[in-house]
Amino acid sequence: MKALEELKDRLRATVVLCFLLLSLEVAFAERPTRVACVGDSITYGFGIGSREEKSYPAQLQGLLGDPWIVGNFGKNGATVLKKGHAPYWKAPQYRAALKFQPDVVIIALGTNDSRPENIGKQRENFVPNYLDLIRSFRSLESKPVVWICRPVPIYVTRKGMTDAVLRNEIIPLVDEVANRAGVEVIDFYTVLSHRKEMFPDGVHPDAAGAGRIAEAVVAAITKEDR
């Protein structure tokens, strides 16, 4: 009888252990992957009706579904440059993005840096400031994987921003940042090249353009072996 009771106790212990292991496996399997979309008005969804549903981060959430959680941390007018006219560093969205503890960070900045008062006066600061921004996310406890993006084309000169400056100055600097930081680039510029009809004001993509951006991000972050 004693041996039988001991056997029952061991069986009960085994069942409890298996249940706990299964519970942990399910918990980890269902843990959401948090994606922080960091950027300027293009990330925010400026000019898009129902941006809560049609901005690129919102459409990204729809494409990824569960168990992903996508946060929109776009700030209108934001710059990479710490001494730019509207540094992302000083925006509440930046602090919120850090607090979000993301697993994935998509940084899409540079359009506003192309303004003459920014890149024209402190070009040498763009790369080190961008590298600092990447490091600030990499230092989080969540240890996120970071992607950076080539900005979308500029079809109409606005506030001194031109496509020539974006293409010939900003994009090469973004590529240099990627090379030095060891991060991959998502090419928003090519995705929306020759798509002027998707830019009602010549600078900000509409919902259809935002959808193309979301698709490009999905393709990047869900590649095999990620």
N, C-alpha and C positions, 0 to 999 in steps of 0.2 A: 504493500500500500504506500509505504514511504517513497519508494522508487517511482510509483505511478504519479504521486503528487508532485515530485520533483520534475518529472517529465512534463506534466501539465503547466507547471510554473515556467519552465523553459519555453514551452510552446507559446504561452501567453506573452512572455517577454519578446519572443521573436516576432509575434504578430504586432505588438506595440512598436517595435523598432522598424519593421517594414512600413507601418502606417506613417510613422514620423518621417522616414526617408522619402516616401511617396509624397507626403505633404510638402516637404522642402523642395522636391523636384518640381512639383506643380507651381509652387510659389515663385521659384526662380524662372520657370518657363514663362510665367505670365507677367514677370516684371517688365514694365514698359520701357522702351528706349526713348529717351528724351532728346529732342532735336531743337536746338536754339538757332533761330534765323536772325542773325545780327546784320544790321544794315541801315540804309537811309530810307528816303521816301518810296523807293522802288520796292523795298521789302515791306514797308508799312502798308503800301497799297494806295498811295496818294492818287486821287482822281478816279478811283475805281468805285462804282456804285456797289453798295453792300460789300465793302472791303472785308468785313468779318467773315464772309463766305467766299469771296473771289480774289483776295490778295494771294500772292504766290504761297505764303505759308499756310493759308487756309486750304488752298487746293492741294498742297503737299500733304496735309493731314488727311484729306479725302482719299488721295491715292495710296498712302501708306496704310491707313486704317489702324486697327489694333494689332499688336500692343504698342504702337508708337504714340508719343505725345509731342506735338509740334507747338513751339512757342514763337510768337511774332514779337521780336524786339527791335523793330525798325523805328528809326527816329528821323523825321523829316529834316533835310538839310545837313545831316551829319557828315563829318569828315574823319578820316583816319588821323590826320594831322592834329597833334595835341594843341597846337597854336593856330589851328584853322579858325574860320569864322564861327563854326558850330561843332566843336570836338565831340565825337561820340563818347569819349572818356568822361565827359561831364553830364551826360544824359542819364536820367533815371532808368532808361531802358538798359543801359550797360550794367548798372548795379543789379537790376532785375534778372538779366541774363546770367550773371555770375551766381546769383542766389538760386536760380533754376537748377543748378548742378547738372548740366546737360551731358549726355553721352556722345552727342554729335553736335558740332558747331559749324554753321554755314555763314561765313563772313562775306558780305557783298557791299563793299564800300569803294569809293574812289571817284564817283561821278562828281560830287561836290568839291573834291580836292582839285579837280581840273580847273576851277575858277581861277582867274588871274591873281587874285589876292592870296590864294593858297599856294598852288604848285608853282606859280610864277615867282614867289618870294622865298619859298622854303622847300624847294625840291629835295634838297639833301636830307630832309627830316622824314620824308615819306616812308622809306624802307625801314629805318630803325623804329619809327613809331608803329608801323604795322607789325613788325616783329615783336615789339612789346605787347601789342594787343593779343597776338597769338599766344605768347607766353602766359599772359594773365589767365587765359582759359585753360591752357595745359596744366597750370599749377593747381587747378581745382581738385578736390578729392575724387570727383567722378572721372578724372583723367580722360577727357573727351578726345575723340578724333576730330581734327579740324580740317575743313576745306575752305579755300578762299576762291573768289569768283572774279572773272573779268567782267567789268561793268557792261551793261547793255549799250547799244549805239545811241548817239545823240543825233537826231534828225533835224532839229531846229536850234540855232544858236540862242542860248538863254542865259542871262546873268554872266555873260562872258564864257560860258562853257561851250566848247566846240568839239565836234567829233574828231577833228584832226589832232587836237591836244590829247583827247582821250586815247585815241589809237596809237599815237606816236610817242606819248610820254607816260600816261598813266598805266596802260596795259603792259608795256615793257617793265615798269617798276613792280607791278603786281607779279609778273612772272619771276622777277628777281627775288621777291619776297618768298615765293613758293619754293624756289630752288634753295635758298638759304635756310628756310625753316623746315624743309623736307615735307611739305604738304602738297596735296594734289589741287589742281585748278579745275573749276567748273566754268566752262566758257559761255557765259551769258551773251557775250558780244556776237559770237557766231550764230548762236541759237536764234537771235532776233535780227540778224543782218538781212537787209532787203525786205524788211517787214514794216515799212513806214506806216502802213495802214493800221498797225496795231498801236501806234503812238499818237493819240489825239492831240496832245500838246507838243509833240516832237521830242519829249524827254522821258515821259512816264508811260510804260506799257499799259494797255487796257487789260480787261479780264482774260481775253484770249492770249495775250502776250504773257501775262502772269502764269497762265496754264502751261505754256511752253517752258517757262523757267522751272516750274514745279516738276515737270516731266524730266528735265535735265538733272535736277537734284536727285530725284528718285533713281535715275539711271546710275548716278555716281555713287550714292551711298548704299545701294543694294547690289553692287557688283559682286560676282562670285568671290569667295574667299575672304569676304569682309567679316 
